Amino acid sequence: MKYLYIATLTFFSLFYAGNTFSQSVAALDASRPWNSGWIAAPFDPGVEYGVYYFRKSLDLAAKPASFLIHVSADNRYKLYVNGTLVSLGPARGDTYYWNYETVDIAPYLTAGKNTVAALVFNEAQFRPEAQISVRTAFIIQGNSSSEEILNTNNTWKCIRDAGHQPVPGFFFAASKGEMVDMNLAIKGDWTATNYDDSAWPMAAKVMDGTLKGMSWGIDWALVPSTLPAREMTYQRILKLRSAVGINAPAKFPAEKEPITVPANTTVTLLLDQTFETNAYITLNFSGGKDAGISLGYAETLYDKGTNHKSNRNDVEGKNFIGRIDSLIGNGTDGQSFTTLNFRTYRYIKVIVHTQNDPLTINDLYGTFTAYPFKRTAVFNSDNAEIKQILDIGWRTARLNAWETYTDCPYYEQLQYIGDTRIQALISYYNTNDDRLARNALNLMDHSRIAEGVTRSCYPTKGTQIISTFSLWYICMLHDYWMYRNDSKFIKDKLVGERAVLDFFSKYQQPDGSLKDTPYWTFVDWAGNLGGQVKGSDGSAAIYDLQLLWAYQWAAEMEAKIGLQDYATIYNQRAAQLKAAIQRKYWDPVKKLYADTKEKNGYSQHVNSLAILTGMVSDADMPAIADKMLTDKSLTQCTVYFKYYLNQALIKAGLGNDYMNWLDIWRENIAMGLTTWAEDSSLQTVRSDCHAWGASPNIEFFRTVLGVDSYAPGFRKIKVEPHLGTLTNVSGDIPHPDGKVVVSYQLEKSKWRIKINLPATTSGIFIWKTKTYLLKAGDNSFTI
């Protein structure tokens, strides 16, 4: 290859920007076996990297009112009807629970000839860490006998696109780049009805399509996806920051305006979205026989000669380091490339190197994609900083929610339990949609290994165990139980909760304290908490406290919706563990809990969890809270664990100071970040977008406005505001039965307070240690 394009790229034609599609989840009758088959390219082993096109034409006497089909693939598909993208998937799962989407394609069908086409790609050994796979294959099942005309079988055609080639790049747990040679790629609009596919071979059947529970095997045990279609929104790239080798048009790239690169020329363009985003990138171009095109994507630029990042808005004196897609032009008009997977970026670097033929960039744009969350929470105040923090947090949360929650969209796209607990709570407080949270809890339950412990992240093609994350999983079950009115869903998960706690019980010493907790015991990226901390006896307070909290949550759930015997056992173990923690780690001189029994290290983390688990007496709480805020010798929490630190400080009675604890978020803003970074070292941080940093999108509602669940299912509501210096603030918080509306206004030394609760609920209002009863509907106070 004579061009300098170091990573990877892919082409797929006719992905229309701004295209939206509906996707229903009407399930096929579970008692009716499928009679379609998984199909693939003939004589293809199905285990190598490849991009495949499938087509089938059908004649209809009239446009149908409804035409339901169920569709899936391995690894991924993009489904077109008469040239329009109508679905993409499948939502990731595992072979025991392989998702299919249900789509009503009637709106895209016409009387007469119609074509249904699919792009199916298998990234094989280069696939993302979150992608489980058997082999390349595609399947459609009609919902009824009349719709079975589209069932996948040997009436379908399939061809492999030779233009797509794998290019191993440096490690990304998320998808790699792509490499496409347009000279070898399939020509023309292969999704169109009038496309000539007469030379295409017929597809080959791989195996029968089988619903879960209807086969003795485990290859693709099919289940209906519970998720809606992802959002797909046309998105222009807003700014050109630099152009080398050409004078770019003034309106490019914010508006569609062509750029022609002369023959034998190299041009470099640096584009700025101005904020981080997830989008499928589309490049339309013409000419450029054997021209090389590189599209690079980066969250930020790096200071020259270093791996440091400074202000994310700056481009002068910076190096571009990022994931790269590469293309070779074939010289024809109307060439088009769209990434197979979405890309995460703020900056895009375009390099074009022409040979003896000029190349015209006709257009370059993105199609934003994310889980279709709708932000229903409202926070009203005249404080512009609060709005900015909430907006950045919402963007961060959205970029890390697609078909699962993800830790970061750029590097990994893995659903880690520690991250996901915070992300799910953001969903509960900001939206009416808990489907992604339910999906996460199901997947985590599926991830448990024979020992009982969960994987740290799931789905994943590997097996990584962060044993402490299994304890956060139990907390996640308790969160859902408290904030969503569906006890049956959680009751079904209690078997897994018991398995996790049984796993940990095997490592408890006679006094209840954990010893030599196995696997990776990650807590936070602070100090030695990112690896393993333990005393000479193999124990450490941070693990004992997490186990204590899990026992407490589990005992509450078992007592109400599980088995009372387990509640008794877990309460006994919690009491024993509390005694051990107090004896081993409490330092009466320092008035702090130590990290280990040697008492030679102390952290905000341990003392936060000591407060949250009820270890700390009311008498000692003020001193501990003060030291957590002022004693810098304590290991300091990064942005992730500040979620627990801030909760502890609020429980200690300091909630009115919440606005004073946001310095790391203010530093992010000052450094030009448009999403929250992974940790507090903003110059050397790896990820510029990590959803665990968006916890203010919980706390401005739960702490400042003061709305929290006070009983399972949010049936009772506690309202305890911490307004600090705010004197005129109001908001709406979504609730399973509607919304909670609060308003606080200081007028002439009197607070005018209004609280509206949903029907069938009740609650309490706490104001400066005094408690008032709340009823469903309107409640008003003048204090």
C-alpha positions in Angstrom: 0.0 0.0 0.0 1.6 3.2 -1.1 -0.5 5.6 1.0 0.1 6.4 4.7 -3.2 5.3 6.2 -2.4 3.4 9.4 -5.7 2.1 10.7 -9.0 0.9 9.2 -12.2 2.0 7.3 -15.3 0.6 5.6 -17.8 1.6 3.0 -21.4 1.0 2.9 -23.6 2.7 0.4 -26.9 4.7 0.7 -27.0 5.3 4.5 -29.2 8.3 4.4 -28.5 11.1 6.8 -31.5 12.2 8.8 -33.2 8.9 8.1 -35.4 7.8 11.0 -37.1 4.4 11.4 -39.6 2.9 13.8 -39.1 -0.4 15.4 -41.8 -2.3 17.3 -41.1 -5.1 19.8 -44.2 -7.2 19.1 -43.0 -10.7 19.8 -43.7 -13.8 17.8 -45.9 -16.3 19.5 -43.4 -18.1 21.7 -45.1 -21.4 21.1 -44.6 -21.3 17.3 -41.2 -22.5 16.1 -39.5 -20.4 13.4 -39.3 -22.0 9.9 -36.7 -19.7 8.5 -33.0 -20.4 8.5 -29.7 -18.6 9.2 -28.1 -17.9 5.9 -24.7 -16.8 4.7 -22.5 -16.5 1.6 -22.0 -19.9 0.0 -18.8 -21.8 0.8 -17.8 -19.1 3.3 -16.5 -20.4 6.6 -18.1 -17.5 8.4 -15.3 -16.9 10.9 -13.2 -14.4 9.0 -13.6 -10.6 8.7 -16.1 -9.7 6.0 -18.8 -7.4 4.8 -21.7 -9.1 3.0 -24.8 -7.9 1.1 -28.1 -9.8 1.1 -31.0 -9.2 -1.2 -34.5 -10.5 -1.9 -37.2 -9.1 -4.2 -40.9 -9.6 -3.9 -44.0 -8.5 -5.7 -47.0 -7.2 -3.7 -50.5 -6.8 -5.1 -51.1 -3.8 -2.8 -49.3 -1.8 -0.2 -49.9 -3.7 3.1 -51.2 -2.0 6.2 -48.8 -4.0 8.3 -45.8 -6.3 7.5 -44.0 -7.5 10.7 -40.7 -9.3 10.4 -38.2 -10.4 13.0 -34.5 -9.9 12.1 -31.1 -10.7 13.5 -27.5 -11.3 12.4 -24.0 -12.2 13.6 -22.2 -9.9 14.2 -24.4 -7.0 13.0 -26.9 -6.0 10.3 -28.3 -2.9 8.7 -31.6 -3.6 7.0 -33.0 -1.7 4.0 -36.4 -1.7 2.3 -36.4 -0.2 -1.2 -33.2 1.7 -0.4 -34.3 3.1 3.0 -32.5 2.1 6.2 -35.2 0.7 8.5 -33.4 -1.2 11.3 -30.0 -1.9 12.7 -28.9 -4.5 15.2 -29.0 -6.9 16.8 -28.8 -5.5 20.3 -25.8 -7.2 21.8 -26.3 -10.1 24.1 -24.8 -13.6 24.3 -25.5 -16.9 22.5 -27.9 -18.0 25.3 -29.9 -14.8 24.7 -29.4 -13.7 21.1 -31.6 -10.7 20.3 -33.8 -10.2 17.3 -35.6 -7.0 16.4 -39.2 -6.8 15.3 -39.9 -4.3 12.6 -43.0 -3.3 10.7 -41.7 -2.6 7.2 -45.1 -1.8 5.7 -44.5 2.0 5.6 -41.5 1.3 3.2 -43.3 -1.2 0.9 -45.2 -0.4 -2.3 -47.6 -2.1 -4.6 -45.5 -4.0 -7.2 -41.8 -4.9 -6.9 -40.0 -4.4 -3.7 -36.5 -5.2 -2.5 -35.4 -6.0 1.0 -31.6 -5.9 1.5 -29.2 -6.2 4.4 -25.6 -5.3 5.0 -24.2 -7.9 7.5 -20.6 -7.5 8.8 -18.4 -9.7 10.9 -15.3 -8.1 12.4 -14.2 -11.6 13.5 -10.9 -11.3 15.5 -11.0 -7.5 15.2 -14.5 -7.3 16.7 -15.2 -5.2 19.8 -14.7 -6.7 23.2 -18.4 -6.4 23.8 -19.3 -8.5 20.7 -19.9 -12.2 21.2 -20.1 -14.2 18.0 -20.6 -17.7 16.5 -20.1 -17.0 12.8 -21.3 -14.8 10.0 -25.0 -15.3 9.4 -28.3 -13.5 8.8 -32.0 -14.3 9.5 -35.5 -12.9 8.9 -38.7 -14.6 10.1 -42.1 -13.4 9.0 -44.5 -12.8 11.9 -47.3 -14.7 10.1 -47.7 -17.0 7.2 -48.4 -14.1 4.8 -45.1 -12.4 5.9 -43.1 -15.6 5.7 -42.4 -14.7 2.0 -39.4 -12.9 3.4 -38.1 -15.8 5.5 -34.4 -16.2 4.9 -33.7 -19.3 2.8 -32.1 -20.2 -0.5 -34.3 -17.7 -2.4 -32.1 -14.9 -1.0 -28.9 -13.8 -2.7 -25.7 -12.9 -1.0 -22.3 -11.6 -2.0 -19.2 -10.6 -0.1 -17.8 -7.1 -0.7 -14.1 -7.7 -1.6 -13.4 -4.0 -1.1 -13.5 -4.3 2.7 -10.3 -5.5 4.3 -9.3 -5.9 7.9 -6.5 -3.7 9.2 -5.2 -4.5 12.6 -4.7 -1.4 14.6 -3.5 -0.6 18.1 -5.8 -1.9 20.9 -9.3 -0.5 21.1 -11.9 -2.5 23.1 -14.4 -0.7 21.0 -14.5 -1.2 17.2 -11.4 -0.7 15.1 -11.1 1.5 12.1 -11.9 0.3 8.5 -10.1 -0.1 5.2 -12.0 0.1 1.9 -10.6 -0.1 -1.6 -13.4 1.3 -3.9 -11.8 -0.4 -6.9 -12.8 -3.7 -5.4 -16.0 -2.8 -3.7 -19.5 -3.6 -5.0 -20.5 -0.8 -7.4 -23.9 0.9 -7.5 -26.8 1.1 -5.1 -27.2 -2.6 -4.2 -30.2 -1.7 -1.9 -32.3 -0.3 -4.7 -35.2 -2.2 -6.3 -33.8 -1.8 -9.9 -30.3 -3.0 -9.0 -29.1 -6.0 -11.2 -28.2 -8.8 -8.9 -28.4 -11.5 -11.5 -24.7 -12.4 -11.1 -25.0 -12.8 -7.3 -25.0 -16.3 -5.9 -27.8 -17.7 -3.9 -27.3 -17.7 -0.1 -26.5 -20.9 1.7 -28.3 -22.1 4.8 -26.2 -22.4 7.9 -28.7 -23.7 10.4 -32.3 -23.5 11.5 -33.5 -20.4 13.3 -34.4 -21.5 16.9 -36.1 -19.6 19.7 -34.7 -19.9 23.1 -35.7 -23.1 24.8 -36.6 -24.9 21.6 -33.3 -26.5 20.9 -30.7 -28.6 22.6 -27.9 -26.4 21.2 -26.9 -22.9 22.2 -26.0 -21.3 18.9 -28.1 -18.2 18.7 -30.9 -19.0 21.2 -33.2 -16.2 19.9 -35.1 -13.8 22.2 -37.0 -10.6 21.4 -35.0 -7.4 22.0 -36.6 -5.4 24.8 -35.0 -2.1 23.5 -36.3 0.5 21.2 -34.5 1.5 18.0 -31.5 3.8 18.6 -31.8 7.4 17.7 -30.4 8.4 14.2 -30.2 12.2 13.7 -28.6 14.1 10.9 -25.7 16.1 12.3 -23.5 18.6 10.5 -19.8 19.0 11.5 -19.7 22.6 12.6 -16.2 24.1 12.1 -13.1 23.9 9.9 -10.1 24.7 12.2 -7.3 24.4 9.7 -6.7 23.6 6.0 -3.3 22.7 4.6 -2.8 22.4 0.9 -6.1 24.0 -0.2 -8.3 27.0 0.3 -11.5 25.5 1.7 -14.9 27.1 1.0 -16.1 29.4 3.7 -19.2 27.4 4.6 -17.5 24.0 4.7 -18.2 21.7 6.6 -21.2 23.3 8.4 -23.1 23.4 5.1 -22.8 21.1 2.1 -20.3 22.7 -0.2 -17.9 20.7 -2.4 -14.1 20.8 -2.2 -12.0 19.7 -5.2 -8.5 18.5 -4.5 -6.3 18.8 -7.6 -4.3 15.8 -9.0 -1.0 15.0 -7.3 -1.9 16.9 -4.2 -2.0 16.3 -0.5 -4.6 18.1 1.6 -5.2 18.0 5.3 -8.3 19.4 7.0 -9.0 19.6 10.7 -12.7 19.7 11.5 -14.2 20.5 14.9 -17.7 19.3 15.9 -17.2 21.7 18.9 -18.5 19.1 21.3 -18.0 15.4 21.7 -20.5 13.1 19.8 -21.2 9.6 18.6 -22.0 9.5 14.9 -21.9 7.4 11.8 -19.7 9.4 9.4 -20.6 9.6 5.8 -18.2 10.8 3.0 -19.6 11.3 -0.5 -17.0 12.0 -3.1 -16.3 11.7 -6.8 -13.2 11.1 -9.0 -9.9 10.5 -7.4 -8.7 7.3 -9.1 -6.4 5.5 -6.7 -6.5 8.5 -4.3 -6.0 7.8 -0.7 -8.3 9.2 1.9 -7.8 9.1 5.7 -10.5 10.0 8.2 -9.2 10.2 11.7 -11.3 10.7 14.9 -10.2 12.0 18.2 -11.8 13.2 21.5 -9.1 15.9 21.8 -5.6 16.9 20.5 -2.4 16.4 22.4 0.4 18.8 23.2 3.3 18.3 20.7 5.9 15.8 21.9 3.9 14.6 24.9 1.0 12.5 25.8 -0.5 15.4 27.7 -3.8 17.2 26.9 -4.4 20.8 27.7 -7.4 23.0 26.9 -9.6 20.9 24.6 -10.6 23.9 22.5 -7.0 24.6 21.4 -5.6 23.3 18.1 -2.4 25.3 17.7 0.8 23.4 18.5 -1.1 20.2 18.9 -0.7 16.6 17.6 -3.6 14.6 16.3 -3.7 11.0 17.6 -6.8 8.9 16.9 -8.6 6.1 15.3 -8.4 6.1 11.5 -10.6 4.9 8.6 -8.9 4.6 5.2 -10.2 4.7 1.6 -8.9 4.3 -1.9 -11.0 6.0 -4.6 -12.0 4.3 -7.9 -12.3 7.5 -10.0 -16.1 7.3 -10.5 -18.8 9.8 -9.6 -21.1 9.1 -6.6 -18.7 7.1 -4.4 -20.0 6.9 -0.8 -18.6 5.7 2.4 -20.4 5.3 5.8 -18.7 3.7 8.8 -20.1 0.3 9.8 -20.0 1.3 13.5 -20.5 4.8 14.9 -17.4 6.9 15.7 -16.8 9.0 18.8 -15.1 12.3 18.2 -14.9 16.0 18.7 -12.2 16.4 16.0 -11.9 14.8 12.6 -8.7 14.9 10.6 -9.2 14.4 6.8 -6.2 13.7 4.6 -6.6 13.4 0.9 -3.7 12.4 -1.4 -4.6 12.3 -5.1 -2.7 10.6 -7.9 -3.3 11.7 -11.5 -7.0 12.3 -11.0 -8.6 15.2 -9.0 -11.0 14.2 -6.2 -14.1 16.2 -5.1 -15.5 15.9 -1.6 -19.2 16.3 -2.3 -20.2 16.2 1.3 -19.1 15.1 4.8 -21.4 14.8 7.7 -22.4 12.7 10.7 -25.6 10.8 11.8 -25.8 11.1 15.6 -26.8 7.9 17.4 -27.7 7.0 20.9 -30.3 5.2 23.0 -33.4 7.3 22.5 -33.7 8.7 26.0 -35.9 11.7 26.4 -34.9 14.1 29.2 -38.0 14.7 31.3 -36.4 16.0 34.4 -36.5 19.8 34.8 -34.3 22.0 37.0 -35.2 25.6 37.0 -33.0 28.3 38.5 -31.2 31.5 37.5 -27.8 29.8 38.1 -26.2 29.4 34.7 -23.4 27.1 36.0 -26.0 24.5 37.2 -27.5 24.4 33.7 -24.1 24.0 32.1 -23.2 21.2 34.5 -26.5 19.4 33.9 -26.2 19.8 30.1 -22.7 18.4 30.0 -23.7 15.6 32.3 -26.7 14.7 30.1 -24.5 14.7 27.0 -22.0 12.4 28.8 -24.8 10.1 29.9 -26.3 10.0 26.4 -23.0 9.2 24.6 -22.6 6.3 27.0 -26.0 4.8 26.3 -26.6 2.9 23.1 -27.8 -0.7 23.2 -26.1 -1.1 26.6 -24.7 1.5 29.0 -21.0 1.9 28.3 -18.0 3.1 30.4 -16.7 5.2 27.6 -17.7 5.5 23.9 -14.3 6.1 22.4 -12.1 3.4 23.8 -14.1 0.5 25.2 -17.9 0.7 25.0 -18.2 -1.9 27.7 -21.0 -2.1 30.3 -19.1 -2.1 33.6 -21.2 -2.6 36.7 -19.5 0.1 38.8 -20.1 2.6 36.0 -23.6 1.3 35.3 -24.9 1.7 38.8 -24.5 5.5 38.5 -25.7 5.5 34.9 -28.9 3.7 35.8 -29.7 6.2 38.6 -29.1 9.0 36.1 -31.8 7.4 33.9 -34.2 7.1 36.9 -33.8 10.7 37.8 -33.8 12.2 34.3 -36.1 10.0 32.2 -39.3 7.9 32.3 -37.4 5.1 30.5 -36.0 2.2 32.6 -35.6 -0.3 29.7 -31.9 0.1 29.4 -31.4 -0.4 33.1 -33.6 -3.5 33.1 -31.5 -4.8 30.1 -28.3 -4.1 32.1 -29.6 -6.0 35.2 -30.6 -8.9 33.0 -27.2 -9.0 31.3 -25.3 -8.8 34.6 -27.4 -11.7 35.9 -26.5 -13.7 32.8 -22.8 -12.9 33.3 -22.4 -14.9 36.6 -19.8 -17.6 36.4 -20.1 -21.0 38.2 -18.5 -19.5 41.3 -21.5 -17.2 41.6 -19.7 -13.9 41.0 -20.6 -11.7 38.0 -18.2 -10.6 35.3 -17.1 -7.0 35.8 -18.6 -6.0 32.4 -21.1 -7.7 30.1 -21.6 -8.6 27.3 -18.0 -9.4 26.5 -16.2 -12.0 24.5 -13.7 -12.4 27.4 -14.1 -13.0 31.1 -12.9 -10.2 33.3 -13.8 -10.4 37.0 -13.8 -7.3 39.3 -15.2 -9.2 42.2 -16.1 -6.0 44.1 -18.4 -4.9 41.2 -20.6 -7.9 42.0 -21.4 -6.1 45.2 -22.4 -3.0 43.3 -24.7 -5.2 41.3 -26.6 -6.0 44.5 -26.8 -2.3 45.1 -28.2 -1.9 41.6 -30.9 -4.4 42.3 -31.8 -2.4 45.4 -31.8 0.9 43.5 -34.2 -0.5 40.9 -36.4 -1.9 43.6 -36.6 1.4 45.3 -37.1 3.7 42.3 -39.2 1.5 39.9 -42.4 -0.2 40.8 -41.6 -3.8 39.7 -40.8 -6.0 42.6 -41.3 -9.2 40.6 -38.5 -8.2 38.2 -36.1 -7.9 41.2 -37.5 -11.0 43.0 -36.4 -13.1 40.0 -32.9 -11.7 40.5 -32.5 -12.7 44.1 -31.1 -16.1 43.2 -28.2 -14.3 41.7 -27.9 -12.0 44.7 -27.6 -15.0 46.9 -25.0 -16.6 44.6 -22.8 -13.5 44.8 -23.0 -13.3 48.6 -22.3 -17.0 48.9 -19.2 -16.4 46.8 -17.9 -13.7 49.2 -18.9 -15.8 52.3 -16.2 -18.3 51.3 -13.6 -15.6 51.8 -14.8 -14.3 55.2 -12.7 -15.0 58.2 -14.3 -16.2 61.5 -15.0 -12.6 62.5 -16.7 -11.9 59.2 -13.9 -9.8 57.6 -12.9 -10.7 54.1 -9.4 -12.2 53.6 -7.5 -12.2 50.2 -10.6 -11.3 48.2 -9.8 -12.9 44.8 -9.7 -11.5 41.3 -9.3 -7.7 40.5 -10.5 -5.8 43.5 -10.8 -2.4 41.9 -12.3 0.4 43.9 -11.2 3.7 42.3 -8.3 5.0 40.3 -7.0 6.7 43.4 -3.8 5.5 45.1 -3.6 1.7 45.4 -7.4 1.4 45.3 -7.1 0.7 41.6 -5.3 -2.5 42.3 -5.4 -4.3 45.7 -5.0 -2.9 49.2 -4.9 -5.2 52.2 -3.3 -5.5 55.6 -1.0 -8.2 56.9 -4.0 -10.4 57.6 -5.2 -10.1 54.0 -8.2 -7.8 54.8 -9.0 -4.2 54.1 -11.8 -1.9 55.3 -12.9 -0.9 51.8 -13.8 -4.5 50.9 -15.5 -5.2 54.2 -17.6 -2.1 53.9 -18.7 -2.9 50.4 -19.7 -6.4 51.6 -21.5 -4.9 54.6 -23.5 -2.6 52.4 -24.4 -5.5 50.1 -25.6 -7.6 53.0 -27.7 -4.7 54.2 -29.4 -4.1 50.8 -29.9 -7.9 50.3 -31.5 -8.2 53.7 -34.0 -5.5 53.0 -35.0 -7.1 49.7 -35.2 -10.6 51.1 -37.4 -9.4 54.0 -39.9 -7.8 51.7 -39.9 -9.9 48.4 -37.6 -12.8 49.1 -37.1 -15.4 51.8 -37.2 -14.3 55.5 -34.5 -16.9 56.3 -32.1 -15.2 54.0 -33.0 -11.8 55.5 -32.1 -13.2 59.0 -28.9 -14.7 57.8 -27.8 -11.5 56.0 -28.7 -9.3 59.0 -26.7 -11.6 61.3 -23.7 -11.4 58.9 -24.0 -7.6 58.6 -24.0 -7.3 62.4 -21.0 -9.5 62.8 -19.2 -7.6 60.0 -20.0 -4.2 61.6 -18.4 -5.3 64.8 -15.3 -6.5 63.0 -15.0 -3.3 61.1 -15.3 -1.2 64.2 -12.7 -3.3 66.1 -10.2 -3.5 63.3 -10.3 -0.2 61.5 -11.6 2.5 63.8 -8.8 4.9 65.0 -10.2 6.7 68.2 -7.3 9.1 68.1 -7.7 10.2 64.5 -11.4 9.8 64.7 -11.3 8.0 61.3 -11.6 4.5 59.9 -8.2 3.3 58.6 -7.7 1.4 55.4 -6.2 -1.7 57.2 -5.8 -3.0 60.7 -2.3 -1.5 60.8 -3.8 2.0 60.7 -1.1 3.4 58.4 -3.3 4.7 55.7 -6.7 6.5 55.5 -9.0 7.4 52.6 -12.1 9.3 51.8 -13.4 6.1 50.3 -13.4 4.0 53.5 -14.8 6.8 55.6 -17.5 7.6 53.0 -18.7 4.0 53.1 -18.5 3.9 56.9 -21.0 6.7 57.0 -23.2 5.3 54.3 -23.4 1.8 56.0 -24.3 3.2 59.4 -21.0 2.5 61.0 -20.5 6.1 62.2 -22.2 7.4 65.3 -24.0 10.7 65.3 -21.4 12.0 67.7 -18.4 11.1 65.4 -20.0 12.0 62.1 -19.2 15.8 62.1 -15.5 15.2 62.8 -15.2 12.5 60.1 -17.0 14.6 57.5 -14.8 17.6 58.3 -11.6 15.5 57.9 -12.8 14.1 54.6 -13.2 17.6 53.3 -10.0 19.2 54.8 -7.4 16.5 55.4 -5.5 16.1 52.2 -3.4 13.3 53.6 -6.4 11.0 53.1 -6.5 9.3 49.7 -8.7 11.5 47.7 -11.7 10.2 45.6 -11.6 10.7 41.9 -14.7 11.9 40.0 -16.2 8.4 40.1 -16.1 7.8 43.8 -17.1 11.4 44.6 -20.6 10.0 44.0 -20.2 8.1 47.3 -18.2 10.8 49.0 -20.9 13.4 48.4 -23.6 11.1 49.5 -21.7 10.6 52.8 -21.3 14.3 53.3 -25.0 14.8 52.7 -25.9 12.1 55.2 -23.5 13.9 57.7 -25.7 17.0 57.4 -23.6 19.1 55.0 -25.9 18.9 52.0 -26.3 22.7 51.8 -22.7 22.9 50.8 -23.2 20.7 47.7 -22.3 23.5 45.3 -18.9 23.8 47.0 -18.0 20.2 46.1 -18.0 20.6 42.3 -14.5 21.8 41.7 -13.5 18.8 39.5 -16.5 19.5 37.3 -15.6 23.2 37.1 -12.0 22.2 36.2 -13.4 20.0 33.3 -15.3 23.0 32.0 -12.3 25.3 32.3 -10.3 22.8 30.3 -12.8 23.0 27.5 -14.3 19.5 28.0 -17.8 19.0 26.7 -18.3 15.7 28.5 -16.9 14.6 31.9 -13.5 12.9 31.9 -12.7 9.5 33.4 -10.7 10.8 36.4 -9.3 13.9 37.9 -5.9 14.0 36.1 -7.2 16.0 33.2 -3.8 16.4 31.4 -3.1 12.7 31.3 -6.6 11.2 31.5 -7.3 8.5 29.0 -11.0 9.0 28.3 -12.6 12.4 27.9 -16.1 10.9 28.2 -17.0 8.7 31.2 -20.6 8.5 32.4 -19.7 7.8 36.0 -18.8 11.5 36.2 -22.3 12.6 35.5 -23.5 12.0 39.1 -24.5 15.7 39.5 -27.4 14.8 37.2 -28.6 12.7 40.1 -27.7 15.0 43.0 -29.2 18.3 41.7 -32.5 16.5 41.9 -32.0 14.1 44.8 -30.0 16.4 47.0 -30.6 20.0 46.0 -34.3 19.7 45.1 -34.4 16.9 47.8 -36.6 14.3 46.1 -35.8 10.7 47.0 -37.6 7.3 47.2 -38.7 6.5 50.8 -40.1 3.1 50.1 -39.9 0.3 47.5 -41.3 1.3 44.1 -41.1 5.0 45.0 -44.5 4.5 46.7 -43.4 6.9 49.4 -41.5 10.1 48.7 -39.1 12.0 50.9 -38.5 15.6 50.0 -35.5 17.1 51.9 -34.0 20.0 49.9 -30.5 21.3 50.4 -30.7 24.7 48.7 -27.5 26.3 49.9 -27.6 29.9 48.7 -30.3 29.3 46.1 -33.5 31.3 46.8 -35.6 30.6 43.8 -35.5 27.1 42.4 -38.0 24.5 41.1 -38.1 21.3 39.2 -39.8 18.1 37.9 -38.6 14.6 38.7 -39.9 11.6 36.8 -41.8 9.0 38.8 -43.3 5.6 37.8 -46.7 7.2 38.3 -46.1 10.6 36.7 -43.8 13.2 38.2 -42.8 14.9 41.5 -43.0 18.7 41.2 -41.3 21.0 43.7 -40.8 24.7 44.0 -38.9 26.7 46.6 -39.0 30.5 46.7 -37.8 32.9 49.3 -40.0 36.0 49.6 -39.6 38.6 52.3 -37.8 36.2 54.7 -40.5 33.5 54.1 -40.1 30.4 52.1 -43.0 29.6 49.7 -42.9 25.9 49.1 -45.0 23.8 46.8 -44.8 20.1 46.4 -47.0 17.9 44.1 -46.9 14.1 44.5 -48.4 11.6 42.0 -51.6 9.9 42.8 -51.5 6.8 45.1 -48.3 8.1 46.8 -47.6 9.8 50.0 -44.5 11.2 51.7 -42.7 13.4 54.1 -41.1 16.8 53.8 -38.1 17.6 56.0 -37.1 21.2 56.5 -34.4 22.1 59.1 -35.0 19.0 61.2 -38.8 19.3 61.2 -40.9 16.7 59.4 -44.2 17.4 57.7 -46.6 14.8 56.1 -47.2 14.9 52.4 -50.3 13.7 50.6 -50.9 12.9 46.9 -51.5 16.0 44.9 -50.7 19.5 46.0 -49.0 20.4 49.2 -48.1 24.0 50.1 -46.1 25.5 53.0 -45.0 28.9 54.1 -42.1 28.7 56.5 
